[in-house]
Amino acid sequence: MSTADGPVHAQLMDGVYRYQRHIYDLTRKFYLLGRDRLIDGLAVPPGGTVLELGCGTGRNLALAARRYPDARLFGLDISRVMLETAQRRMRRGTMGMAAFLAEGDASAFEARALFGRPHFDRVFLSYALSMIPPWQRTVAAALDCTAPGGALHIVDFGRQENLPGWFRAGLRRWLAAFHVSPRDSLREVLESECAKRGASLSFDSPFGGYAVHAVITLPGRRDINPPSRRAP
């Protein structure tokens, strides 16, 4: 999918979630495994910034707000109707204006234009890559807006490699009905990005491979022009 196809994907997501969004959180808690573990593992520094790409109904941001009350939270989603639900959650909850939400394509966005800042201490994607056609470009875009020394956290569907074949086949057929496709080459793509950026990767496949949990930690700022030494 090219960037020009973004509006088409936005319309698709609006159609999928126009009514589902009202029961989304109630139903997804049974099979979107590992989301709370991701939030707990963010380890946001005091006063740090957090961006969720594909924030949906705002469920994860609300949890992050409770877990890290002094963090500054931001959310991006391509679906206008999902953002409407997220905004209502912000207003009726205890978060107030703690989260700034914006509409945009996670594979092609300008963080500074949307949020007034180019980088975030923590960026995360929770079961979003499996719904974004240009998912590899989304990984790169997420890392581009992760601050030096910061981390990108990802949880999503895995290969189900240690689960029965009938379960794997059935799950994938069912997910396809919702335009969801597990990214079987995710680890290889993340390893490639780490090699290009000098970053480190932690990769886990919990629940028998049902899910994947990955963390990419970027190197900190380096002094590009260190002071020159005098010759002895």
Backbone bond lengths (Angstrom), bond angles and torsions (degrees), N, CA, C in turn:
res aa  C-N    CA-C-N  psi(-1)  N-CA   C-N-CA  omega(-1)  CA-C   N-CA-C  phi
1 M - - - 1.456 - - 1.510 109.85 -
2 S 1.305 117.97 126.73 1.448 121.79 177.59 1.514 109.83 -81.94
3 T 1.340 115.27 165.32 1.453 119.65 178.36 1.518 111.20 -57.57
4 A 1.335 116.69 -33.04 1.461 120.55 -179.91 1.518 111.79 -65.25
5 D 1.340 117.20 -21.08 1.454 120.95 179.37 1.521 112.33 -83.25
6 G 1.327 116.98 -1.37 1.458 121.03 -179.89 1.512 113.42 -52.13
7 P 1.347 119.52 -48.53 1.465 120.03 178.38 1.519 113.29 -59.27
8 V 1.345 117.36 -34.14 1.457 120.55 177.51 1.523 110.39 -64.37
9 H 1.339 116.04 -44.48 1.466 119.90 178.54 1.522 110.81 -66.10
10 A 1.319 117.08 -36.24 1.471 120.77 177.14 1.523 110.32 -60.93
11 Q 1.320 117.02 -44.17 1.462 120.91 178.58 1.526 110.90 -63.65
12 L 1.336 116.00 -39.79 1.460 119.74 177.88 1.520 110.85 -61.52
13 M 1.331 117.28 -47.04 1.457 120.81 -179.03 1.523 111.51 -65.98
14 D 1.319 117.33 -38.42 1.466 119.87 175.99 1.521 110.34 -60.80
15 G 1.354 116.71 -41.15 1.455 120.26 179.36 1.516 112.19 -66.31
16 V 1.334 116.35 -41.46 1.465 120.76 -179.13 1.522 110.86 -64.48
17 Y 1.339 116.85 -40.67 1.457 120.53 -170.94 1.523 115.34 -105.88
18 R 1.329 117.47 4.94 1.462 119.35 -178.72 1.529 111.55 -54.53
19 Y 1.320 116.41 -39.55 1.465 120.54 179.08 1.530 111.93 -108.98
20 Q 1.331 116.71 -32.49 1.459 119.48 -179.17 1.526 113.16 -62.17
21 R 1.330 115.82 -28.78 1.473 118.53 -175.84 1.522 112.16 -57.76
22 H 1.348 117.52 -25.97 1.455 120.82 -177.46 1.530 112.06 -73.49
23 I 1.332 117.24 -20.94 1.471 120.12 178.43 1.531 110.77 -122.07
24 Y 1.334 116.31 8.67 1.463 121.52 -173.14 1.524 111.77 -56.24
25 D 1.315 117.61 -54.66 1.464 120.40 -174.71 1.522 111.89 -66.49
26 L 1.335 116.63 -34.31 1.461 119.98 -179.98 1.516 111.68 -65.69
27 T 1.328 117.25 -39.62 1.465 120.56 -176.69 1.522 113.06 -86.53
28 R 1.315 117.74 -37.23 1.470 119.98 -173.89 1.518 113.67 -70.43
29 K 1.312 118.22 -20.33 1.463 118.92 -176.63 1.523 111.90 -63.56
30 F 1.344 117.19 -18.01 1.460 119.95 -177.92 1.522 112.90 -83.87
31 Y 1.325 118.40 -17.48 1.466 117.62 -177.53 1.521 115.05 -137.86
32 L 1.325 119.24 -3.31 1.467 120.16 171.90 1.525 107.28 -93.07
33 L 1.319 114.59 78.39 1.461 120.91 -171.17 1.523 111.49 -82.27
34 G 1.332 115.70 142.55 1.457 121.23 174.40 1.514 114.82 95.50
35 R 1.329 118.92 0.40 1.466 120.02 -178.04 1.519 112.05 -66.14
36 D 1.321 117.12 -43.39 1.463 119.51 -178.66 1.528 111.18 -67.70
37 R 1.322 116.07 -35.08 1.467 119.95 176.66 1.523 110.10 -61.57
38 L 1.330 116.77 -40.52 1.461 120.36 178.24 1.529 110.55 -60.65
39 I 1.328 116.66 -47.04 1.466 120.29 -179.06 1.524 110.51 -60.79
40 D 1.322 116.83 -45.22 1.465 120.35 -179.90 1.518 111.82 -62.58
41 G 1.340 116.91 -30.75 1.450 120.56 -177.12 1.513 115.22 -87.16
42 L 1.332 117.83 -0.81 1.465 119.56 -179.35 1.521 112.62 -62.90
43 A 1.329 116.12 -33.69 1.478 120.58 179.47 1.525 110.95 47.12
44 V 1.314 116.11 55.58 1.457 121.42 -177.60 1.525 109.84 -66.23
45 P 1.328 118.69 130.59 1.468 120.11 178.37 1.524 110.25 -67.05
46 P 1.330 118.21 157.22 1.468 120.91 -179.37 1.531 111.27 -53.97
47 G 1.332 115.80 126.97 1.454 120.54 -179.63 1.507 114.19 71.08
48 G 1.338 117.41 14.14 1.456 121.73 -175.85 1.517 113.47 -74.38
49 T 1.324 115.24 171.05 1.460 121.96 -178.96 1.524 110.05 -111.36
50 V 1.337 115.27 142.18 1.460 122.05 -177.11 1.519 108.64 -133.90
51 L 1.341 116.47 130.36 1.456 121.96 177.12 1.524 108.95 -121.45
52 E 1.349 116.30 127.28 1.455 120.37 171.07 1.517 109.10 -104.63
53 L 1.317 116.41 125.34 1.454 122.43 175.07 1.521 108.28 -94.82
54 G 1.337 116.17 124.41 1.455 120.70 -173.27 1.514 110.21 78.30
55 C 1.339 115.92 53.32 1.470 120.78 -171.49 1.522 113.52 -75.89
56 G 1.335 118.22 -14.13 1.456 120.50 174.35 1.514 113.88 56.58
57 T 1.331 115.49 -127.36 1.470 121.38 -176.09 1.526 113.21 -77.42
58 G 1.321 117.88 -3.99 1.467 120.98 -178.70 1.514 113.63 86.23
59 R 1.325 116.71 7.64 1.466 120.28 -178.04 1.524 112.35 -58.83
60 N 1.331 116.49 -46.39 1.460 119.87 -177.92 1.525 111.82 -69.03
61 L 1.328 117.08 -37.49 1.463 120.04 178.66 1.521 110.72 -65.85
62 A 1.331 117.01 -37.37 1.464 120.12 177.58 1.526 110.39 -63.51
63 L 1.326 116.26 -40.95 1.459 120.30 177.90 1.524 110.35 -66.09
64 A 1.341 116.69 -41.42 1.463 120.24 178.37 1.526 111.16 -63.75
65 A 1.329 116.65 -35.90 1.466 119.89 179.24 1.519 111.43 -63.79
66 R 1.325 116.74 -37.91 1.465 119.67 177.51 1.530 111.31 -72.46
67 R 1.338 115.20 -36.15 1.471 119.56 -177.34 1.528 111.68 -75.32
68 Y 1.340 116.62 -34.26 1.470 121.68 -177.60 1.535 108.71 -130.47
69 P 1.320 117.85 77.05 1.469 121.01 -170.68 1.521 115.04 -64.02
70 D 1.338 118.68 -20.65 1.472 119.17 -179.52 1.528 111.96 -100.34
71 A 1.331 117.46 6.85 1.467 120.42 178.73 1.525 110.34 -79.03
72 R 1.321 115.05 154.40 1.465 121.20 173.97 1.522 107.62 -101.58
73 L 1.329 116.35 119.34 1.456 122.25 -169.26 1.526 111.97 -108.57
74 F 1.340 114.96 142.15 1.459 122.42 -179.69 1.528 108.26 -137.23
75 G 1.322 115.78 147.67 1.455 120.17 179.35 1.513 111.94 -139.74
76 L 1.333 115.98 142.72 1.466 122.32 179.33 1.522 108.69 -128.60
77 D 1.337 116.37 136.17 1.451 119.72 174.59 1.523 108.98 -150.43
78 I 1.336 115.69 149.51 1.456 120.30 -178.53 1.528 111.83 -86.09
79 S 1.333 116.37 -16.04 1.465 121.18 -177.53 1.521 111.44 -94.00
80 R 1.304 115.96 119.39 1.467 120.62 179.90 1.522 111.58 -66.55
81 V 1.332 117.11 -37.34 1.461 118.84 -177.32 1.529 110.82 -70.74
82 M 1.326 117.02 -34.71 1.467 118.75 176.51 1.522 110.51 -66.80
83 L 1.320 116.98 -38.77 1.462 120.10 178.07 1.528 111.20 -65.25
84 E 1.318 117.50 -33.71 1.465 120.00 176.34 1.530 110.38 -61.76
85 T 1.339 115.85 -41.78 1.459 120.29 177.21 1.525 110.84 -65.56
86 A 1.333 116.39 -41.46 1.465 120.32 178.84 1.524 111.04 -63.12
87 Q 1.327 117.05 -41.51 1.468 120.24 179.22 1.515 110.76 -62.52
88 R 1.328 117.88 -40.04 1.467 120.52 178.22 1.526 110.55 -64.82
89 R 1.338 116.35 -37.21 1.460 119.21 177.43 1.526 110.54 -62.63
90 M 1.339 116.18 -42.06 1.461 119.46 179.68 1.533 111.40 -61.60
91 R 1.334 114.93 -41.85 1.468 118.91 -175.76 1.522 112.31 -69.85
92 R 1.334 117.06 -38.52 1.464 118.56 -175.39 1.523 112.72 -88.02
93 G 1.322 116.94 -12.49 1.452 120.04 -179.53 1.512 111.68 -90.06
94 T 1.320 115.34 -166.22 1.464 121.20 -178.75 1.520 111.96 -93.52
95 M 1.348 116.48 3.45 1.452 119.94 -174.87 1.517 113.16 -78.11
96 G 1.334 116.42 -25.04 1.457 118.46 -175.50 1.516 109.62 59.31
97 M 1.327 116.97 -126.96 1.458 121.64 179.49 1.528 110.98 -102.38
98 A 1.344 116.29 31.45 1.464 119.89 -176.68 1.519 112.37 -68.92
99 A 1.344 117.47 -21.49 1.462 120.54 -179.69 1.518 109.83 -118.02
100 F 1.326 115.31 132.24 1.461 121.22 177.06 1.518 107.41 -103.49
101 L 1.336 116.81 121.12 1.459 121.85 -175.49 1.515 110.81 -109.40
102 A 1.330 115.60 145.64 1.459 120.37 -179.98 1.519 109.53 -142.82
103 E 1.329 115.50 150.22 1.451 121.44 176.79 1.521 109.29 -92.12
104 G 1.327 116.58 130.24 1.456 119.35 -179.10 1.512 112.17 -177.90
105 D 1.322 114.91 167.94 1.455 124.04 -179.96 1.529 108.47 -91.06
106 A 1.327 117.21 119.17 1.468 120.73 -176.32 1.520 112.82 -64.59
107 S 1.326 117.72 -17.53 1.459 120.04 -179.78 1.522 112.53 -90.32
108 A 1.336 117.47 -10.53 1.468 121.45 -177.49 1.522 109.29 -157.83
109 F 1.320 116.40 90.26 1.465 120.35 -179.07 1.520 109.84 -144.83
110 E 1.328 114.99 156.79 1.459 121.92 177.04 1.521 108.08 -108.12
111 A 1.313 116.49 104.30 1.460 120.31 -176.13 1.521 112.26 -59.07
112 R 1.325 116.75 -42.33 1.467 119.39 -178.26 1.529 110.96 -63.70
113 A 1.332 116.64 -40.91 1.465 119.90 -179.14 1.523 111.21 -67.47
114 L 1.324 117.03 -38.06 1.461 120.57 -176.48 1.525 112.95 -82.90
115 F 1.320 116.48 -38.79 1.462 120.35 -171.22 1.525 114.38 -119.42
116 G 1.329 117.13 -5.01 1.456 119.85 179.82 1.508 114.28 78.19
117 R 1.334 117.42 14.10 1.458 121.23 178.61 1.526 108.37 -153.33
118 P 1.328 118.15 146.15 1.468 120.05 -176.32 1.524 114.51 -88.81
119 H 1.340 117.85 -21.24 1.459 120.45 -172.43 1.523 111.71 -137.35
120 F 1.335 114.27 158.14 1.458 121.80 -179.36 1.527 108.74 -136.48
121 D 1.333 115.81 146.91 1.464 119.81 -179.43 1.522 111.84 -66.15
122 R 1.320 116.25 -36.95 1.456 121.16 177.66 1.526 108.99 -133.88
123 V 1.322 115.47 134.30 1.466 122.02 173.70 1.517 106.05 -125.06
124 F 1.335 117.24 139.22 1.458 117.66 178.27 1.519 112.46 -143.63
125 L 1.334 113.84 153.32 1.462 123.71 177.24 1.520 107.59 -129.12
126 S 1.307 116.59 120.71 1.450 122.11 -177.94 1.522 109.48 -115.89
127 Y 1.333 116.26 105.21 1.464 122.63 -178.99 1.530 111.21 51.34
128 A 1.321 115.27 41.76 1.464 121.13 179.23 1.522 111.93 -111.09
129 L 1.328 117.77 -38.17 1.462 119.61 -178.04 1.526 111.92 -58.87
130 S 1.319 116.86 -33.12 1.466 120.19 -178.90 1.525 112.26 -72.10
131 M 1.328 117.23 -5.74 1.468 120.94 178.51 1.522 112.45 -114.20
132 I 1.316 117.53 -2.20 1.462 121.16 -176.72 1.525 108.64 -106.73
133 P 1.338 118.14 112.94 1.473 119.04 -177.88 1.532 114.21 -54.07
134 P 1.340 120.56 -51.27 1.475 119.15 177.52 1.528 110.58 -84.98
135 W 1.341 116.01 60.93 1.461 120.21 -171.23 1.524 112.26 -68.15
136 Q 1.329 117.49 -31.61 1.459 118.91 179.01 1.519 111.12 -66.13
137 R 1.332 116.47 -38.27 1.452 120.39 176.37 1.528 110.82 -67.42
138 T 1.325 115.91 -30.61 1.465 120.08 178.23 1.526 110.79 -67.13
139 V 1.332 116.99 -40.18 1.467 120.24 176.72 1.527 110.04 -59.03
140 A 1.329 116.66 -46.16 1.471 120.53 179.63 1.521 111.02 -63.34
141 A 1.328 117.33 -42.39 1.469 120.83 179.96 1.521 111.01 -64.45
142 A 1.333 116.61 -38.18 1.461 120.55 178.31 1.523 111.22 -64.31
143 L 1.324 116.33 -41.78 1.461 119.78 178.90 1.521 111.68 -69.91
144 D 1.327 116.38 -32.89 1.468 119.63 178.64 1.529 111.92 -62.30
145 C 1.334 117.14 -29.72 1.465 118.95 -178.38 1.526 112.24 -103.03
146 T 1.332 116.80 11.58 1.463 120.98 173.45 1.525 108.72 -89.05
147 A 1.311 116.88 130.07 1.461 121.54 -176.39 1.522 111.24 -66.99
148 P 1.335 117.96 151.03 1.465 120.58 173.33 1.529 110.29 -53.28
149 G 1.308 116.55 132.83 1.452 120.75 -176.38 1.514 113.56 81.55
150 G 1.330 116.65 -5.04 1.455 121.75 179.54 1.518 111.46 -87.51
151 A 1.345 115.80 -173.05 1.454 119.81 -175.65 1.517 111.67 -143.50
152 L 1.337 114.17 145.85 1.456 122.91 172.63 1.522 107.70 -106.49
153 H 1.334 116.03 126.15 1.465 122.51 -179.58 1.525 109.07 -112.89
154 I 1.333 115.90 136.42 1.461 121.29 -178.74 1.522 109.66 -135.23
155 V 1.334 116.13 132.62 1.457 121.39 167.59 1.523 107.01 -129.78
156 D 1.332 116.60 137.27 1.467 119.79 -177.79 1.526 108.94 -165.53
157 F 1.322 115.22 -178.52 1.456 119.67 176.82 1.530 110.01 -68.27
158 G 1.323 115.12 141.17 1.455 120.44 179.66 1.518 112.04 -101.81
159 R 1.309 115.48 -161.20 1.470 121.21 -178.73 1.524 112.52 -83.65
160 Q 1.322 117.61 -11.90 1.474 123.07 -175.89 1.530 111.21 55.84
161 E 1.339 115.92 35.79 1.462 120.59 -171.56 1.525 113.91 -66.59
162 N 1.332 117.88 -23.88 1.457 120.25 -179.07 1.523 112.90 -105.29
163 L 1.327 116.68 15.76 1.455 121.83 178.92 1.525 109.67 -109.08
164 P 1.342 117.74 158.38 1.480 120.11 -178.32 1.524 112.26 -57.17
165 G 1.325 115.86 145.59 1.456 120.53 -178.57 1.512 113.25 -58.57
166 W 1.340 117.42 -38.00 1.464 120.19 -179.62 1.519 110.93 -64.78
167 F 1.359 116.21 -34.84 1.460 119.71 179.55 1.520 110.23 -69.26
168 R 1.324 115.60 -44.64 1.465 120.81 179.89 1.523 111.10 -59.83
169 A 1.344 116.36 -47.11 1.463 119.95 -178.65 1.527 111.37 -64.31
170 G 1.330 116.21 -43.03 1.459 119.92 -179.77 1.512 112.19 -65.75
171 L 1.330 116.25 -41.91 1.458 120.13 179.83 1.522 110.92 -61.19
172 R 1.317 116.31 -43.93 1.464 119.62 -176.57 1.530 111.77 -69.30
173 R 1.305 117.10 -35.38 1.471 118.92 175.58 1.519 110.28 -64.90
174 W 1.307 116.10 -41.45 1.466 120.60 -179.21 1.530 110.56 -67.79
175 L 1.329 118.13 -42.79 1.458 121.34 178.65 1.523 111.70 -62.85
176 A 1.330 116.52 -38.30 1.462 120.64 -179.07 1.522 111.62 -59.78
177 A 1.332 117.33 -29.64 1.458 120.80 178.73 1.517 111.64 -65.22
178 F 1.337 116.52 -20.92 1.467 121.81 179.15 1.532 111.27 -107.16
179 H 1.337 117.00 17.27 1.469 122.93 179.47 1.532 111.20 62.28
180 V 1.325 115.76 37.45 1.459 122.33 178.95 1.521 108.82 -113.24
181 S 1.336 116.70 132.73 1.457 121.68 -179.30 1.527 109.89 -137.80
182 P 1.344 118.62 112.44 1.465 120.20 177.00 1.524 110.93 -55.41
183 R 1.323 116.79 141.08 1.468 121.99 -177.44 1.523 108.77 -96.92
184 D 1.333 115.16 91.71 1.461 120.04 -173.66 1.526 113.37 -66.19
185 S 1.315 117.57 -23.23 1.464 120.36 179.89 1.532 112.52 -97.87
186 L 1.338 116.30 19.02 1.462 119.60 -176.23 1.522 112.17 -58.02
187 R 1.318 117.33 -45.75 1.467 119.06 -176.90 1.523 111.25 -60.41
188 E 1.331 117.04 -43.25 1.454 120.34 -179.32 1.530 111.37 -63.74
189 V 1.327 116.67 -39.33 1.466 120.55 178.25 1.529 110.40 -65.57
190 L 1.316 116.99 -42.84 1.467 120.18 179.34 1.527 111.30 -65.27
191 E 1.323 116.63 -40.02 1.468 120.03 177.97 1.526 110.74 -63.07
192 S 1.324 116.36 -38.44 1.464 120.26 178.40 1.525 111.05 -64.73
193 E 1.328 116.64 -43.09 1.465 120.27 178.79 1.522 110.66 -64.71
194 C 1.313 117.11 -39.02 1.463 120.37 178.92 1.526 110.78 -63.44
195 A 1.312 116.22 -40.78 1.465 119.75 -179.88 1.522 110.80 -63.72
196 K 1.320 117.25 -38.82 1.465 120.76 -179.59 1.524 112.07 -70.72
197 R 1.330 117.18 -30.26 1.457 121.19 -172.10 1.523 113.56 -106.46
198 G 1.309 117.40 -1.03 1.456 120.38 -177.16 1.513 112.15 66.10
199 A 1.343 116.48 31.70 1.463 122.26 -176.97 1.524 110.20 -98.48
200 S 1.316 116.28 168.36 1.457 121.93 177.74 1.522 109.60 -112.37
201 L 1.327 116.45 150.24 1.463 122.30 -175.65 1.521 110.76 -124.79
202 S 1.329 115.50 131.89 1.458 122.82 167.43 1.529 106.56 -113.23
203 F 1.337 117.12 127.17 1.462 120.59 -174.03 1.517 109.29 -136.51
204 D 1.320 115.90 126.36 1.463 121.32 -177.86 1.525 108.78 -132.96
205 S 1.338 116.75 148.95 1.463 122.21 178.21 1.524 109.29 -123.76
206 P 1.331 118.11 78.51 1.469 120.63 -176.81 1.529 112.63 -75.13
207 F 1.317 114.64 170.34 1.468 122.71 176.67 1.535 111.50 58.43
208 G 1.325 115.82 43.26 1.448 120.13 178.00 1.511 113.87 67.17
209 G 1.323 116.52 25.90 1.453 120.40 -178.12 1.516 113.47 86.79
210 Y 1.329 117.10 3.47 1.473 120.32 177.72 1.521 110.26 -58.20
211 A 1.325 115.73 -39.25 1.468 121.19 -178.17 1.521 109.87 -126.71
212 V 1.320 115.13 165.88 1.461 121.66 169.91 1.520 108.18 -125.70
213 H 1.321 114.81 144.80 1.461 121.45 176.69 1.521 107.03 -130.93
214 A 1.320 115.99 114.63 1.464 120.65 -175.93 1.521 110.34 -125.61
215 V 1.326 115.04 145.09 1.466 121.63 175.40 1.520 108.15 -133.49
216 I 1.332 116.33 122.71 1.461 121.83 173.18 1.522 107.72 -107.02
217 T 1.317 115.92 122.89 1.463 121.23 178.67 1.521 108.61 -107.69
218 L 1.319 115.78 122.43 1.459 120.80 -179.11 1.517 111.12 -82.63
219 P 1.332 117.48 151.98 1.470 119.86 175.62 1.517 110.30 -66.36
220 G 1.337 116.30 154.93 1.455 120.12 177.72 1.518 111.13 -75.83
221 R 1.302 114.84 176.95 1.473 120.04 180.00 1.522 109.82 -64.83
222 R 1.313 114.53 138.63 1.458 119.21 176.47 1.525 108.99 -114.05
223 D 1.301 115.83 148.35 1.446 121.24 177.07 1.537 107.88 -75.00
224 I 1.324 115.72 105.07 1.474 119.89 -175.81 1.514 111.89 -65.65
225 N 1.306 115.64 -36.86 1.467 119.62 -179.63 1.526 110.17 -122.04
226 P 1.328 117.19 77.72 1.457 119.78 -179.23 1.527 110.56 -64.08
227 P 1.335 115.36 153.94 1.480 118.28 179.08 1.518 110.81 -58.36
228 S 1.295 116.92 137.26 1.458 120.65 179.54 1.524 109.11 -76.48
229 R 1.326 114.66 145.51 1.455 119.19 178.29 1.521 109.39 -89.79
230 R 1.310 114.93 145.25 1.452 119.36 173.57 1.525 110.67 -77.72
231 A 1.286 114.33 142.78 1.463 117.08 176.80 1.510 109.93 -67.32
232 P 1.335 117.68 139.88 1.471 120.15 -179.39 1.535 110.76 -64.41
